[in-house]
Amino acid sequence: MKCRHCGSQRMVPFLDLGTAPPSNSYVAIEERNKPELWYPLVIRACRECRLVQTEDFAARETFFSSSYAYFSSFSTSWLEHAEKYVGDMQVRFGLNERSHIVEIAANDGYLLQYAKVRGIPCLGIEPTASTAVAARGKGLEIIEDFFGAELGARLAAEGRSADLTAANNVLAHVPDINDFVAGFTALLKPDGVATFEFPHLLNMVSENQFDTAYHEHYSYLSLTAVSRIFEKNGLTVFDVETTPWHGGSLRVFAQRSDEGTRALTPAVAATLAAERDAGMLTDAYYTGFQARAEDVRDGFLGFLIECRRAGLKVAAYGAAAKGNTLLNFAGVKPDLLAFAVDKNPTKQDTLLPGSRIPVVTEDVLKTEKPERVVILPWNLQDEIRQQLSYISDWGGKFVTAVPTVTVHP
């Protein structure tokens, strides 16, 4: 295995979750008796540049297909986050009707809709047809393609360079991370700003968030690794913020290394120091994670078995990719977890990949009245617990499995 950034073959083990189908490849009911493709889910850390990454076993089109089922707009709190981002960036960087925002991985238009409302010209890049259609339905211009150096250069040559690029939760999703980052260097105006949001590896390890590992996530990112990748591809990090999203994320601000004039903020050095102090520059930091993931798996499986013995019905809320990682690593099937509720119509009336647990509407939850509801997208648990607070009417309780199994009062 070679590092996808620096090419080194000096790797250390980080996480081995066995095999699993792609986490967002939901199974149609009529195909329930057909086989699924399972791929190894093995993650290693590069000893040279410290990029944590999966081994590659399939092309990106396998995971980001035309029927991709993840739609960002189904989370109201994420929409609020996106709207605030647009407002904050408009104020900070003086964006107006003469500016140009380009979002990479625009999904269903969850973010650019707020730029459009503010009168800021914008463009989305989105490779999955299902979400691109939804974004166009909001009146947004979408280029349906994967982003990289070639597309960035082409847009710039067409006079469509960007004052601001947004890339939320996509930097981890690209197999050729060098080509992807080089695309921003090509696309940015001389004084343009690129922002990237991604789950912070520091939190993944400290909070035992192993279930955020799945095939679509080719990389697991620290500022240490990202800064090195950016520098090699023409970008310089000048600021960084933390956000609570996805268990704790970084928002990184970068500019062109050849033209950017913005001063480096103290937050960059502080974040790099925090990573160094946590041990991220040592092999031991990465090699101890496997046992912790196995402890969560064993505890969750034991909890479900005890519920079955006690005659308690258990269901789940949120047909999330991270939930599929947990269920397949633990070997959970419908005998232990009856169904999963999701409000995304594209997931309803399907089966979760691997586990084959049925995905249903919220009406089923109200009819079946399970005593325990496992919140699979634990990063949205506050929103979900408020939305489903009525389960207490029949004595139901919420459960989260990460970082440890917790039954919430």
N, C-alpha and C positions, 0 to 999 in steps of 0.2 A: 504494500500500500504506500503510495506517495502522497505527501501533503498537497492539497489542491491549491495552496498559495505558493509555498516556497519550493516544493518538489522534494523535500527531505523524506527519507525513508525511516528516519529515527522517530518511531512512534511509541507511545505508552498506552496501555489499556485504560479506558474510562468507563465504558458501560456496554454490556452485552445482554440484550433483551431477547435473545433467541431469534425466532422468526415471527413474522406477522404480515398480514396483507396491508396495502396502503391504507392509512387511517381515515382518509376521506373517500374511499371507494365503497359506498354503501351498496348493498345487494338488493336488487329488485325481488319482490316476493315471488314472481314467476320463475326466478332463477335460483330459488333456494336449494334446489337439488343439484346445481351445477358446481363444479370445483372453483376455488379461488386461487389466485397466485399469491404465494407467501414468499417474502424476501428476508434474508438475514438483516437484523437490526443491530449492527455493531458499530461502536463509536470509539474513536481513539484521539489522543492529543499529540500534536507535533511537538517534539522536544526542542525544535529550533525556534519556530515563530509562535508556539503555544496556541495555534488554532485547533479547536476541538471540532471533530468532523466525522461524519458517517463514512463507512466504506460504500462505494458505489456498486449497485447491482442492477440498476434499471435506468433508462433515459428519463429525463425530467417530464416528458410528455405522458409517461405512465402515471405520474402523480398529479399533474396539472392538466387534466383532460377537458374536453369540451363540456362535460357534464359535472364539472367541479361543483361541490355542494356547499362550500363555505361562503356565506354571504354576511358581510360585516354589519349590515344595517339592522340585524335582528337583535342587537344589543343596544338598548337605549343609552346606557352609560357610556358605551364606546362612541356613539354618535355625539354625545355631549363633549367628550374628549376631543373629537375631531373638530367640532365647531369652535371650541376654545382655542385649539391649535391655530386655525385659520385666523381668528381674531388677533391672537398674540403675535403671529408672524407678520400680519399686516401692519401692526403698530411698530414692532421692533425694526422691520426692514423697509418701512415706508411704501408698502405695495399699494398700487392704485390701478386705474383703468389702462395705464400704459405698461404695466408689468405683465409678466407671464409666469404662471405656476405650472409645473409639470409633475404629476404624481405617477410614480412607478408602482405597479400593482394596485391600480385604482379600484379593483374589485367592483362593487356595485354602485360606485359613486358616492359612498358614505361620506367622504371628505370633500371632494371637489364641488359637491352641491352647495357647500357654504361659501366657496370662493365665487361661484357663479352668482349667488345671491348678493354678494358684496361688489359685484361688477368687476372682478379681477379676471382677465382672460386666463383660461386654463385648458389643459390637455391631459388626458389620462392614457397610460400605457397599461394594458391588461391582456394577458395571453389566453384566459379562459373564456370561452364563448358564453357560457351561462351567466357569468357575472357582468360581462361586457354588455350584453343585451339589457340587463337591468340598469346599468349606468346610462346607456343611451336613452332609456326611458325617462331619465331625469333631465334630458336635454343636454347631455355632456358629449363632447367629442372624445372618442376612444379609438386608439390604434390597437388593434388586436394582434399583439406580437410579444415575444420575449424581448426584454431589454438587454442591451449590451453596447460595446464600443461602436459597432457599425451603425446601429440605430441612432445612438446619441450624435454621432458625427453627421449622419444624414439629416437629422432634424436641424442641427446647427447650420448646415449648408443651405437649408431651405429658409433660413431666417427665423427659426423657431427656438432659438436659444432661451434658456430659463433664467429668470431672476431668482427663483426658488424652486428646488425640487424636493418633493416629499417621498419618503420611502419607509412606510410603516410596516414592520413585521414581514419584510421581504429579503433583507440582507442574508438572513439565515436560510432562505429558500432557494438559493442559486448554486448550481453545481460548479460553474466557472466564476468564482468570486472576483478574480482579477479582471476578466473581461467586463463583468457587471460594473465594478467600481470605475473602470476606465471610461465607461459610457457617461458617467456623471461629469467627469473632467471634460469630455468632449462637448457635452450639452450645456454646461453652465456658461453664462456670460462672464466676462472678466471679473466682475465684482459680485457674481452670483453666490448663493448659499445653498448647500445641500444639507438636508436633515434626514437622519435615519433613526428609527426607533426599533429596538430589538430587546428581547428578554436578556437580562444580564446573567452571564454564567456564574457570577459570584452568588447571586440569589438562588440559582438552580441548585448549586451545591449546598449552600448553607441551609436552605429550606427543604432539601431533599426532593426537589421537583423533577424527579427522573421521568415522570410521565409526559413531560414536554418534549421528550425524544420520540421522533417518528420520522419516516422516510422523507417526508417533504422538507424536514429540517436537515439540510446538508451540513450546517455549521452551528456551533454553540459559542456565543461571542462574548469576549471580554474587551475592554477598551485597549488593553495591552496588544491583543492580536489585531484589532480593527485599526489602530493607529499605524501599525506596521504595514498592513495591507493597503491602507490609503496612501501612505507615503510612497510606496512602490508604484502606485498607479496615478500619481499626480494630484492628490488631495491632501490637505492638512487639516487636522482637527483643531478648532479654535475654542470650542466650548462644549460642555456636556451637562445635561440635567438628568435627574432621576425622576421616574414616574412609577406609580404603583401598579401599572398594567402588566398582566400576564405574570403575576408573582413578583414583580419588580423589574422594571426596564430602564434602559438608558436612552436618552434622546441626544444624539451626537450632531454637532454642527460642524460642517467642513467647508472649506473654500479651496479654490484652485491654488496649488502651490506656486505656480508661476506668476499669478496676478493678484491673489488675495492680499488685502491689507489689514484685515481685522486682527486686533490684538488677542493674544492667547489669554484666556481667563484662568484664574487660580483653580477652578473646578477640575480642569484637565489633570494637572499635577496631583491634586488631591485624590482623584479617582484612581489614577495609576498607582499612587502610594497605597491606597486601600487594597488594591488587588495584590500588590507585592507583599504587603503585610499579612494578607490571608494565606500566602504561600503559593500563589499562582505561577510563580517562576520555578517551582520545584515539581519533580515527578510525583512526589507523595501526595500532593493535592489532588491529583487525578486518579491515582490507583486505589484510593480508599472508598470510592463512590459506589462500586458494585455491591458491596455488602449492605450498604444502607438502603439501596433500592430493593434488595431481596428481603430486607426486614419489613418494608412497607407491603410488599407483595404478600408475604406470609401472614402479616397481621390482618390485611384486608380479606384474604381468603378465609382465615380463621373466623373472622367476624361474620361473614356470610353463612358459613357452616353452622355457627352457633344460632344465628337467626332462624335457619331452617329447622334446627332441632327444637327451637322454642316455639315453632309454629308461626313465626312472624313473616309476613310478606314484605319483600324488599323490591323496590323499583328504583329507577335512576331518573335524574333530570339532566338534559343536555347531551345530545348525541355528538359529543365533542371529540376531536382527534386525540386529545390527551387522555380522554376516558377510554378510547379504544386501545391505546397503548397499555393502560393499566389492566383492562379486562383481559386482553390477550396474553400479557405477561403472567397474569395470575391464573389463566385458564378458566375464567368464569364463563358459564353458559346459562341459558334461560332457567335451568333448574334452581339456580341460586339467585338470579336477578331477573324478575319476570318480564320487565319491559323498560324502555327508556322513552321519556317524553321529550319532544322538541317542538318548538313553535315554527321552525323553518319548514314550509310545505314540501321543499325538495327532498327533505330527509324523512318526512312522515310516510308511513306505509312502505318502509324498506326494512332491511335487517342490518344491524351493525356488522361491519366487516370482521370476519374471524369468529367472533362469539355468536353470531346469528341471533342476537337478542332483538326482538321487534321494536321498531321506533313508531310511536303512536302520538296521538294528539292529547292535549291536556284534559279533554273530556274523559279519557280512559282513567287518568289519575283520580278524578273525582268519583268515578264509578267504582273502581277497584279498591280505593282507600287503603293503600299499603301503609303498614306501620312504620316503615323506614324508607326514606327517600335519599338516595346517594346523589350528591351534587357532583357530577363529573367535571364540569368546568369550574373548579374551585376558585378560580380568579374572579368569577362573577357571582360568588355565593351571596354577597349582600343584596344584590339586585334580585337574585332568584328567591332567597328566603323571604324577601318582602312580597314578591309576586305570588308566592305559594303559601303565604302565612296561614291560609285556611286549613292546611293539613292538621293543625293542632285541634281542629274541631272534632276529629275522630281519633285523637291521641297520637297522630303521626309525628315523627321527629326527623330532622335533617341529619345527614351523615356526610363527612368529608374523609377522604382516605389519605390525603397528603397534607402535611409531612408525616402525620400519624393518624390512625383511625380515630375519629372524634364523633361522638353522638352529641349533637347540639340540643340543649334544653329548649 
